[in-house]
Structure formats: structure tokens, C-alpha cells
């Protein structure tokens, strides 16, 4: 994990602003799937680092603490997960795009 200046004071409120900035960055890259994949890879790496290096050591070591954690997970939407597309989904999307082109081989760019 890279060195981070922990003297900067942040609150959980900051995460919404950071999330908005990431969405804007993705929107600016909307026509470049390579850039979007880079953003997703960085987010996935961050997710893994937080889970492995920060969350794991913070997990409760008592039954009461574990119960509280499980209750929170159940009531607030489950365990965080990063969904990955598989190649079949990518091929299905490509096939649908190809079918659209075949259905309208000479699209009017003014529409």
C-alpha cells in the first residue's frame, strides 16, 4: 500500500464529493473505454487495499462485536462487492450493437 499523509482530516461526508468527482472523470472519458477501464481498475485496487489492509485488522474479535457487524451488514445492504463483467456479456453487447448496425445500415447522422 502506498504511503498516505494521514494528517489530512477527512470525514465520511467527503466520500460523496469524491464519488461525484470520480463520476465526472468517467463521464469525461465516456468515449474512451480504455480510460474508463483504468478508472475501474484503480477503484478495484482501492477496494482490495481497503478490505485487506484496513478492514481485515479492524474486524471484531468478540461474538458481541461480530453480531453488531453482521447486523449492520444485514440492515445496510450487505457486503461491498465489485461486480466484474465476463467476456460473454461483452460479446453479447457487441452482438447487439452489430445487430443495430445491420438493422439500419445507413443511419442518418442528422437524427
N, C-alpha and C positions, 0 to 999 in steps of 0.2 A: 504494500500500500504506500502511495506517495506521501511525503511529508506535508502536513496541512497546518497552517497557522491557526491554532485553537484559541488564540487570544481575541479573535473576532467574535463579537457577541451576536448570535442569531436566535430567533425564536421560531417556533413552528409556523407562525404567520408568514415567515419569509418563504416557505416552501411553495405557497400558492403563486407568489411573484416569480419564483424560479421556474415553476411549471409553465407559467404563461410565457416566459422568455424562451423556453425550450420549444413550446408550440410555435411561437413566432419564427424561430430559427428553422423549424421543419417546414413551415408554410413558405418561407423564403426559398427553400430548397425543393419545393413541390415538383419541379420539373426535372430533378436530378436524383434518380433512385439511389445512386452511389452515395451521395451526401446524406440522404435520409437513412440509408443503412448504417453509415458511420455514426450518426446520432443515436440510432437504436443500439449499436454495439457499445457505445460509451455508456448509455443508460443501463444496459445489461451488466457491464463490468461494474458500474457503481452499485447496482442491486446486489451483485455477488459479493463485493467487498463489504458492504454494509451487513449483509447476512452473516458472512463467515467471520469477519474481523471485529464487528461491533455487537451484533445481536447475539451470536453464539455465547460469548463470555457473559452477556447480560441475562441470559435465560435463568429462570428461578431454580434454586436447588432445594426447595421445600415443597411439600404437597400443597400447602396453602397458596404459595406463590404460583405454582403450576396451575392450580384451579383458577386463580384470578386471571392468569394469562389466557387459559383456554376459554374462559367465559368472555373475555374481551374479544378474542378471535372470533368466537361464535356470534357475538352481538354486533360486531363491526365489519363483517364482510369476509371473514376467512383469512387464510394465509396469503400474503402477497406472492404473486406469480407473474413471471414474464412469459407471455404466450409467444411461441415461435411458429411461423408458417412452415409447412413442409413443402417439398417440391411439387407434390401433386396439386396443392392449392394454387401454386404459382402457374403450373401448366394449365389448370382449369381456367384461371384468369386470362392467360394467353389465348386459349381456345375461344373463350367468349369474345375477346377483343377481335380475334381473327374472324369470327362469325359475323360480328357487327360490320367489319370492313367488307366482307363478301356480300352481305345483305344490301349495302349501299356503296357500290364500287366507285362512284363518282360523287362524293359528298360536296355539297355547295358550301364553300368556306364563308359565305355571307350569312349563313343561318345561325 
